C-alpha cells in the first residue's frame, strides 16, 4: 500500500528544524547532494545601492564569477540570420531546434537529473531576440562589463547587438506605439507607471504534466503530422488564410518538437560517453541509467518516478527556459509525481531515501538555473531573486479531501536538508488539511528560510471564478511566481508580456496633490485636470482626484498592452510550447493567439498600496477631522521633504495606521483598495478581459520608492514604500499579529495579494507550535486573505549578519514572494526587512 502522511515513520521534522547542518556531512541528505550543493554557482545579483541601479551605474556583482551565456545569443542570432523572410512561427521553431542542436551541454559529477538552458554552470542565458538595446553599453562600461571576455564583448557589440538593432521584440513593439497616446508607457521611470514589461518578454506556461507524462512528446509530434496530413487532404475546402495559419503552425510544432527530442538525445549520448570513460563502477551505472532514462523520456511516456522527474525537467529546460524567456513556474509537485512514486514504492523500484535524493538533485538544478540576463535596472534590481518558481504542495482533491501525501513531506524534507531558496514552496491550505502536514510545515518555517509560503486554496479557486473560468477549470488552479494564479492548461500569462505593467500608487497620489487645480501640469495637457487640494473638503475628494489619474494611466497602459499583444501574436509565436498544450495542438493555433480567447489577465502590479491608504487616513484625520494642519501646510512640508517640519511629520507618522485593527485606518484601506480595483475593472483590453490588480510586487517596493517624493503618512522622499500589497507599513503594526489579520481580513478578496509577517523563532517552538498552527487556521478562516508568508529570524541575528556576513552564507529571509540569501541583499533591502515588526503571541 502507498504510504500516507499519517503512516510515515518520520512524521516529525523537529530534528531537522533544530540543526543548521542536518547531517554529519553538512547540507543534503546524502554526501552526493551535499557535494553538489557545495559546488553550486549562486546566480543572484548583489546590488550595493539601488540609486546606482536606477541611474544605470550599478555594477552586477555575484558571490563568485558568473558569466553571460554568449553561446545562446550567438546561435539564436545565427538561426534568425538564416531564416529571414520565412514565417515567424517557422523562424521561431527553427531557432529553437538550432539551439537544441548547437548549445553546449554538460553533466556535472554526481548529477542524477540532467539538463540546463545555460551553456555552463557559471553562465546565465541572454535573449537578444527580446531586447538588446541596453547590452552594448552594459558589457562595455555598465553593469555586465565584468561578465564577458574582450572577445565576447566585441562579438556582442559588433555582431549580436548590431543584428538585433531594430529587429527585436521590444523594437517591433516600440515601432507601433504612438508617443502622443502612450507617452508614459514609453517613458517608464520616472512616470508613475512602468508598463514596458514586454521588454522583458517573460512567459509562464501552465503545462498539463500528467497528460504529457502519459503521452510522451513523440506522440504529440505524430498528432501534429496527422493533423497536417488531414489539412492537406481537404485543403481546397478551407479558406486560404486558415489553411496557411494551420499549416505553418503544425509544421513549426513538428520542427520545434523534434528539436526538443534531439536535445534530450544529445544528453543521452553525452551520458554514454561519460559512462564509457568512467572508472568508478557505481557512477558508470548511474550515467548508463541517465542515458537509458533519456532514451525513454520525454519522447515516450514516463514509467517510473525517476523517468517522470527527468521528463519534467527536460520540458522545463528545453521548452520553458531555452527557446523563450520562461519565468514564473508553478506546478503541483506532490500530485503530478505521486502515481509514479506510489507505484515505485509499492513495487520496490525505489526507496524513500532514494526518492528524497532524487528530489534534492532536482531542487539543486532549479537553484542553479538563475534568472535570464535582461535590462540591468530590472535584472540587478530584483534584490536577491533568481527564477520565480512556485512549487505547489498539499491542497485538496476534487472531492475536497486532503491531497497531502508523502511527496509533500519529501519536498519539505529536501528543502530542510539543502537550505536553498529555490524552488520556493507554496503550501495550499484548505479546510481539511492534515494537522500533521501543517506541523511539518511549521518545523520547516522555523528554520528561517521563508519556506513555505501559505495560500488559501479556496481563494485561489475563487480568483479563477472571478476571472470567468468555470468551476471545473478553477479546480486546476496553480500558484506561480509570487502570488499569481493560473489555470493548468489554460495559457494565462503566456504571451511574452506579464501584465499591463506596474503602477506606483504613492506617486499618483503625489501628482494629485502637486498638480491639482485648473492649470494642472502645463507640460502635460493630456493629463486629467483635478481639483486643487487646497479647495478640498475631505480626503474623499483627494481619493477621487487620485482615481481620475489611475483611470488615465490604466487606459494608457491598456492601449499599449493591446498594441504589444498584437505584435507578439504576429511576430513572436511559441511553436514548441504550442505543441505541448492540448488546444493549440488540436486546432493548429499558436498559444499566443489562443490566449486571446481565454482570460488574457491584463494585470496591474500594485506598488505602495498601503503607503497610499495610510496617507489618505492621515490627511483625513489631521487636516479635515482635527484641523490641526491646513492642506497648504501639508503641501509645503511635503515639498520640503519634511525638513524643518519634524514635529508635524511625527504627527502624520503617528496617525492611524492599517495593520492594528483600527477601524479608522482600515476603513480607508478598504475604501482605497475597492475603489482602485473598481477603477481598473472599468477598463478592458481589446479581447474583453477586465484590467485587474496583482499583488506580485517582488522587490519593487524598494526600487519605486526612489522615484517617490515624501508622502502624507510621514514617509520621507526616496525611501521604501510599503512591501507586499496587504502588508502593513514596516514597523507600523504594533498591536500584534491577530490585529494584522483582522485589518487584512476587512479588505474583501478581489485578486492575488501578498501579506508579509514576521515572528520570533521561539513562537514556532514546543508548545507555541500549537498557537502558531491556530493562528494559521484563523488566517484561513478569515476567508478574505489569499496569502501569508513569514520571516522567522530575529533581529539580533540579522544585525550580526550585517556586520559579519562571512558567518551567515546560508542565512535566508523572505523578501516578497520569494526567499533570498541575506548576503545577496543590499543594506537597504536588509534594513527594510529588519524594520518589519517582530510579532509574538
N, C-alpha and C positions, 0 to 999 in steps of 0.2 A: 504493500500500500504506500502511496505517496505520503511524505511527512507533511503534517500541518503545523501551524505555528505552535499550537498547544502541546504537540508531541515532541518538540525538539529538546535534546539534552542541554543545549546551550541557549536556553531562552533568555538568560540574563547576560548583558554585556557590561556589567559594572566593572569587571576586572579590566577590560579594555579601556573603559572610560576613565579609569583611575591612573593610567600609565601613559606618559607621553611617548614612550617607545614600547609598544605592546609585546615585543618578542626579544629574546636574547640577542638576536642578530639585528634588531632595530625595527624599522618600519617595513611592513609587508608580512603576510602570513607565512612566507617561505623565504629562504635565502635568495631564491631566484627573483621574486618580486622586490625584495629589499635591494638587490643589486641593480635591477632595472630602475628603481626609483632613484638610487644614488647617482645614476648616470643620466638622469633626465636633463633635458635642456629647458630651462624655465624661460618662457617667452612673453611674460607680461612686461610691458614697457613701464619703466620707472621714470617719473617726472618730478623734478625738484620744485618747480614753481609754475603754477598754472598761468600766471601772467605771461610767462615766456611762451607758453603754448598758444595762447590767444594771439600774441604778436608774431608767431611763426618762428621765434628764436629758440624754442625749446629743443634740446638735443634728446634723441631717443636713447635711453640707457636700459641695460639689462643686467641681471646678476652676472652673466657671463656673455661671451661673444655670441650674438645672433645675427644672421645674415639675411639679405634679401635673396629669395629664390629667383635668380635671373633665368634659370633653365625654363621654368614655366612661361615666363614672359617672352622668352625667345621663341619657344615652339608655338605658342598661340599666335604670335606675330607672323611667324613663318607660314603657318597654315592660312591665315587670312590674306596674306600676300598672294598665295597660290589660288585662292577661290574668288577673287574679285569678280563681281558680276553675276555670281550664282545666287540662287535664292537664299535668304537669310537662314532658314532652317537647315538647308544643306551645308552652308558655311559653318554654322554652329556645330552641327553633327560631325563634320569632318575635322573641325578644330578639336573637339572632344576626343575623337578617335586618334588624332595625331598626338595629343598629349598622352593618351593611354599607351601608345606605341613607343614614344620617344622619351618621356620623362624618366630621369634616373630613379631607380628603386633600390631599396636596401632592406635587409633583415638584420636587426641588432642581435648580438649574442644573448641567448636565453629567451628571446621572444617566443610566445606561443600563438599570439594573434598578430597578423602582419598586415601591412598596407599603410601608406601615408600619402597625403596630397602634396607634401613638400618634398623636394628632391634630396634633402639630407636632414638629419635630426636637428641640426643647428640653423635651419633655414625657415623663412616664412614666405609663403606664396604671395604673389602680386598679380592683380588682374588689370593689366593695362588696357584691356578692351573695354573696361568700365570707365576709367578716367586716368589720364596720365599727365594732366596739365601741371600738376604740382611736383612731379618726380624729378625733373631735370634739376631744379633748384634744390630739392630735398637731398639728393645724393651728392650735390656739389658743395654747398655750404650749409645746408639745412639739417633737419632732424635725422636724416638717414645717411649722412655723409660717411659715417664710420661702419656702415653695414655692407659696403661693397668694396671690391678692389679697384685699382685705377683702370684696369682693362674693362671691368664690368661697368664702371661709371661711363666710360667712353661709349660702350655699346648701348647703354640705356639712353644716353642723351642723343647720340647721333643716329641711332638706328631704330630703337624701340619707340621712344617718345616721338621721334620725327615721323614715323609711320602713323602713329595713332593721333597725331595732332589734327583735330577736326573730324576724326573718324570714330572716336569712342562713343559709348552710350551717352555719357554726360554731354559731350559736344553735340550729339544729334538732338538731344532734348533742348539744350540751350538755344539751338538754332531756330526752334519753333516757338520759343517763349517771347511774346511781345513785352518789351520792357515797360511800356506805359501801363500795361494791365496787370503785371505781377512784379512790380519793382522790388518789393520786399522779399519775394521768393528768390529772386536772382541775387539780391544783396546779401541775405542771411545776416549774420552778425554784422553790425550792431543793432539791427532791427529786432523787434520782439519775437520774430519767428525764425526758425532755421528749417526751411522746407526743402532743401536740396538733397533729400535723402537718396534720391536716385544717383547722386554722385558716389554713394557707397555701393549701391546695387545689390544689397543682400536679399536672399530669398530664404524661405523656410518651408520646404515641402513637408506635407504630412503623409508619409508613406503608410500603406496598409501592409505592415511587415508579415502578419500571418498569411496573407494572400501570396505575397512574394515567396515566402519560405516554402509554401506548398506547391507552387508552380515552377519556380526557377526562371531565370531570365531568358534562357533559350526558348522556352515555350512561348514567352511573350514576343520574342522576335519572330517566331513562326506564326503567331497570330497576326502580326503586322504584315508578314509576307502573304498570308492567306487573304487578308483584307485588301491588299494591293492587287492581288490576282482577281478577286471578285470585282474590284473597282474597274479594272481594265476590261473585264468581261462585259460590263454594262456601261462603258464609257460614253457611248452615243446617247444614252438616256439621261445623262447627268449634266446640269448646267456647267459650262466650261470653268467658271471661277471656282465652283465647288470641287470639280474634278481636280483641278490643278492644286488647290489647297490640300485636299486629302492625299493626293499622290505625293506631293512634296513632303508632307508631314510623315507619312508612313515610311517613305524612303529614308528620311532623316532619322526616324526612330530606329530603323534597322541598322543604319550606319553607326549611330551612337551606341546601340545595344551591343553590337559586335565589338566595338572598341572597348566597352566596359569588360566584356568577357576576355578580350585579349590582355587587358591589364591584369586580371586575375591569373591568366595563364602565364604571364611573364613572372609573376611571383612564384607560381608553382615551379617554373623552370629554374629560377634562382634558388629556391629551397633545395631542389635536387642537386644543383651544382655544389652548393654548400655542404650538403649531406655527403657527396662523393669525396670531398676533401676533409671531412670531419674525422678527427682521431678518437673523440670520445663517443663510445657506443651509445650512451644514453641520449646525447644531443643529436647523434646521427638519426636515431629513431624518431626523435621529435621533429626534425627537419623533414624526414620522409613522411611523417603524418601530416605536417603542414602542406606538403605538396599534394598528398592524396586528398586532403580536405578541399584544396583549391581546384583539384580535378573535378570535384563534385559540385561545389558551390562557388559562385552564385549561379552557374549555368543551369544546374538541376536542383531539385528540391532538397532541402536540408533534412537529414535523417536523425541527427544526434544533436545534443546540446552544443558540442564543440563546433559542429558544422553551422548551426544556426547563428552562433556568436560571430564566426568568421564571415558568414553570409552578410549579416547585418553590417559589420564593419566595412566590408568591401563596397557595399552600396553607399554607405556614408562617405567613404573616401572618393570613389570613382564617379559618383553621381551628385552628391550634395556639395562637396567641398572643392573638387578639382575642376570640373568644367564650368561651374558657375560660382559666384561668391555666396556659398551657403552659410547660413547663420541660424541662430535661434532654434536649435534642435529640441524636440520633445517627443518622448515615446514611453509607453507603459512597459517598462523593463520586465517587471515580475509577471506580467501577463503574456507578453509575446513569446518569452522563452520558457514559460512554465511547462507546456506539454512535452518539450524536449528534455528538460531537466527531470521531470517526473518519470518519464519512460526510462531514461538512462539510469536513474537511481533504482528503480524497480528491477531492471534487468541486469544491474551490476556493471554497466559500462563505464560508470564514473562514480567516484566517491564525493561526499560533500566537500571534503578538503580540496580535492582536485577541481571541483567546480568553483570554489572560492578563489583558488589561484588563477583560474582562467578569467574570472570576473575582474580580478585585480590587474591582470595583463591588459584587459580591455580598458579599464579605467586609466591605466598608465598611457595607453595610446591616445585617449581623449585628452589627457592632461598635456601631452606634448604636442598636440595638434596646433595650438596657438591660433590667434586671430589673423586674418589676412591683412597685409600692409595696405593702408589706404591714406587718404589725405591726413597729413601729420596732426592737424588740430583735432581730428576725430580719433585717429589711432593713438596718439600719445595722451589724449585727454580722458581715457576710459578708466583711469585710476585702478590699476592692478588687474583689470579684467582681461580675460582671454577669449575663448569662444563662449558664446552664451548658450549653454546647454540647459536642459531641464529633464533629468531622469525621473520620470513619474513612478512612484511606488504606492502600493496599497490601494485605497479606493474601494469601490463596490462592484459587484457583478450586476448583470441586468435585472436580477430578481431582488436587488437591494442588499443581499448578504455580503459579508466582508470578503474582499478579494485578496487580502493579505496572505502571503504564503512564505515558504522558506526562502524563496528568492528575494523577497522583501528584506528578510533578515540578512541574507548574504550580501546584499547591496550595502546595507548599513555596516556590516562587519568589515567589508572591503574598505570602506571609507575610514572606519576607525583604525584599521591596520595601516593604511597608507598615508593618512593625513594629507590629502590632496584638496585642491579647491575645484577640480573638475573630475567628473561631471557633478554639478550641484544636484542634490537630491530634493525632489519635490514630493512631499507626502500629501496624498489626497485623503483628507479627513472626512468622515461621514458618520451618520448616526449609529451605525452598527459596527464601527471599527473595533478590532480586538484590543482590549486593555493591555494585553501583553506586548503588542506591536508598538503601542504608544509608549510603554515603559522602555522598550529598547530604543526608540527614537529619542526619548529624553536622555538616556545614557549617552547616545551619540552627540546630542546637542551639548551635553555637559563638557565635552572635550573642547569646546570653544571655537570650532571651525565654522559655525553657522549652518551646518547641515543637521537635519533637513529644514527647509522652509515648509510652511504649512498652508494648505489650500482647502477652502471649503468646497468640497466636490459638488454639493447641491448648487452653489452659486456658479461654479464653472458651467454646469448644465443650464442654469437659468440664463447665463450670459448668452449662450447659443440660441436659446429660445427668443430672447430679446432681439437677436440679430436676424431672426426669421427662419432659423433651422427647425426641422421637425423634431418631435420628442425622440424618435429613433436615431436621428442624426446626432442629437445632443448627447446621446449615450456614448458617442465615440469621441467626446471632447478630450483634448490633451493640453497640458500646460507646456508652453515653450518659452524660451528666453527668460525674461524677468518674471512677468506675470500675465503674459498674453495667452488667450485661449485659441486653439484651432480645432477644427473637426477633422478627424482622421480620414484622409482620402478626399477632402473637400477643398483643398488647394488654397486655403486662406494664407495670405502673405507669401505668395509665390510669384510675385510679379517683378521683382527687381527693385522695388521701392517700398520700404516699410513705412506705411502710413503716409499721411499728407504732410507730416513734419512735426517739429516741436514748437511749443508756444510758451513763452516766458511771461507768466501772468503778472508778476510784480512790475515788469517793465511796461506792460499795457496799463496798469494802474498808474504808474509814474507818468505816462503820456496823458491820461485822463486828468491828472492833477496839474500837469505843467502846461498842457496845450488847450485846456478848456477855455471857451469864450468865443466870441464872434470871429476873431482873427484865426484861431487855431494855429496850425503850423503853416506859416506863409510859404515855406518851401515845398509843402505837400498839399496842394489844394484838393487832392483827391481823397484825403482822409476825412472822416465824418466830423462835422462841427458839433461839439458837445458843450454843455452848459459850463459857464465859468464856475469853478468850485467855490469861489468867494460868495456866489449868489445861491449856493445850495442850502437847503434847509434840513437835510438829513443825509446819512451815509447811503440811504437807498438811492438817492439821486446820483451819488458818486458811482454806485454799482451800475446804474443804468448807463451812465457815460462809459464806464468800463466795458459793458456788454455790447454797446454800439461798436466799439473798436474791436472787440472779439469777433463780432459778426463780419466786420470789414476784412479782418485778416483771414478769417476762415474761408470766406468766399474767394479771396485771392489764392489761398493755399489750394482750395478745391479746383480752381481754374488751372493752376499749374499742374496739379495731380492729373487732371483729365488729359491734358496735352501729353504729359510724360507717359501716361499709361498707353496712349495711342502709339507713341514712338516705340515703347517697349514691346507692345504686341506685334508691331510690324517689322521691327528690326532686331529684337533680342529674344527670339524664341528659345525654348528649352527642350529639345527633342529627346534627350536622354531621360529626363525626369517625366516627360510625357509618356514615354514607353512604360515607365514603372507605375503609373497611375491608371486605374481601370478606364475611366470615362474618356480621357484623351486617346487612349489606345483603341477603344471600341469605336469611337467616332471619327478618328483621323483629324483631331483638332488639337492645336497646341495648348498646353495648360494655361498659358498666359491669356489666351483668348477665352478659354473655358472659364477662367477665373471671373470674367465679367458677367457670367450667367448666375453666379452664386453671390454671396456677400463679399464685396470687394474689400471691406474693412478699411475705409479711409479714416484712419485714426490720428488724432492729435495727441502727441505725448506732452503731458502737462508738467510744467516746471514751476515750483514755488507756489502751489495752490494754497497751502496753509499760511504761508507768509502773507498772501493777499487777504485771506479770510481774517486773520488776526489784525491786519491793518485796518480793514473796514470796521471791525469791532471797536478798535481803539479810537478811530475817528468819531464814531457814533457816541462812544462813552464820554470822551474828553472834550470834543468840540460841540456836539449837539445836545447831549443829555446834561452834562455837568457845566458846560460852557466855561470850562477852565481856561481854554485857549481858543483863539479865533482861527479860522481857516487860513487867514493871511499869515498869522504867526507860524502855523504849521508849515505852510509852503516855504516861508523864509528859512525855517530851521532845516527842512529837508534840502533846500538848495545849498545850504552851508554844510551839509553832511553832519548836522547836529553840533558842529563846532561852535562853542560859545553858548550852547543850549543844553548842557548836560542834565540839569535838573529837569527840564522839560522832557528830555529823552527818557529819563528814568521813569517818569510818569507814564509815557507811552509803552515802555518796556514792561511795566507792571500793570498795564491794563489787562482786562480779562483775556485769557488765552485758551484756545482749543487744547483739549487733552486733559482737562482737570474736572470733567463732569460739571462744568459751569454752563448753565443753560444760556446765559447771555452770550458768551463767546461761541458756544456750539451752534446756537441758532444762526449766527452769521455764517458759520462754516456750511451749515445745511443750505442756507439761502444761496450762498455763492456757488456751491457745487451743483445744486439742482438747476439754478438759473443758467449757469455756464453750460451744462450738458444740454439743456433745452435750446440754448442759442446755437450750439454746434449742430444739433439734430435738425434745425431748420434748413440746413444746407445739405444737399445731396450731390453725389457725384454724377457723372454722365451716365452711369449704369443703374441709378436709382437707389444706391446704398447711402444711408444717412451717415454723415460725419459723426464720429464718436470720440470720447476720451479714452486714453490708455495710460495706466499708471506706471509704465515701464520707463522710469526715469534714469536708471543706471546711475552713473556718476555725474549726470548733467547738472545736479543741484549745485555743484561746486563751480563748474565752468561758467554757467549762465549767471551766477552771482556776480562775476567780474564785470558783466555788462550792465548791471542794475545800480541805479542810484539808491540813496537812502529811502527807507520805507516807513510808513507811519506805525509799524509795530515796534519801532525803536532800533531796527537794524540799520547798520551803517553801510555806506556805499561800498561796492566791490567786495562784499563778504558773502558767504554762502547763504542761499535761500533754504527753505525747508526741504528736507530729504523725503523720499517716498512721495506718495500722493495722499495718504491718510495719516502720515506721521506727524506728531506734534513738533513744533519748533524745538530743536535740541536744547534740553535743559529747562524748557518751559512747563513740562508736565511734572508737577511736584506733589500731586495728590495720590500717587500710587498707580499700579498697573490696572487695577479694576476701573479706576476713573478714566484711564486712557480708553479702555474698551467701551465704557459707557458713552464717552464722547464719540468714538469712532462709529459705534452702532447707531447713533442718531442719524448718520448720513445714510440715506436709502441706497440699496445696491443699484448701480446703474451700469457699471463697466468694471474692467480689471483695475484693481487698486493695489498699492503696496504700503504696508504698515511695518515700520521698524520698531523693535523694542529691545531693551537691554535688561539683563538680570545678573545679579551677583551669582557666581557659581554655587555658593552654598545653598541657594534656594532651589537647586535641582538635585540635591543630595539627600540620601537617607529618607527620613520621614517627609521632608519637604517635597520629594518627588510626587507624593500624592496630591499635595497642594498645587503643584505646578500642572499636574495632569487635570485637576479640577479647573484650573484657570484656562487651560486649552479647551476643555469642554464648554466652559462659559463663553469663550470666544466663538466657538462653533454655534452654540445655542442662540447667540445674539441674532444670527441669521441674516446679517447685512454686511459683515466684514469679510471680504473674499479671501484675504491673505494676511498672514502674520509671519514675521521672522525675527530671529533673536541673535544678539551678541551676548555671549556668556563668558566674558573675560573682564576681570576687574581693572579699574583704572591704575592701580599700583603697578600691575604687570605691564599695562600699555605704556605708562610713562617710563618705566625702566627699559622697555623695549625701544623707546625713542632714544634713550641715552646709550644703550648697549645693543644695537641691532644684531651684532655678531652672535649674541647669545639666544636669538629668537628667530632663527632661519625658518622654522616650521610653524610659527605663530600665525594664525589666520583670524580674520574678522569678517563680519558680514557688512558689506558696503551698501549695496542696494539689493537688486535681485540676483546678486552673485556674491561669492566669498572671494577674498583676495588675501595674499600673504602680506603681513604687516610691513616687511622690508621692501615690498614693491609699491608702497604708497608714499606719496609726498607728505610732508609735515602738515599741510593744510587739510588733507584728507584725514590723516591720523587725528588731528585736533578736532575735526568735525565729529568723529566717532567718539572720542573721549568726552565731548560735550553732551552726548546723549545721556539722558537720566539713567542712573543705575537703580533699577527697581528692586523692591523686596516685598515680602508679604507681611 
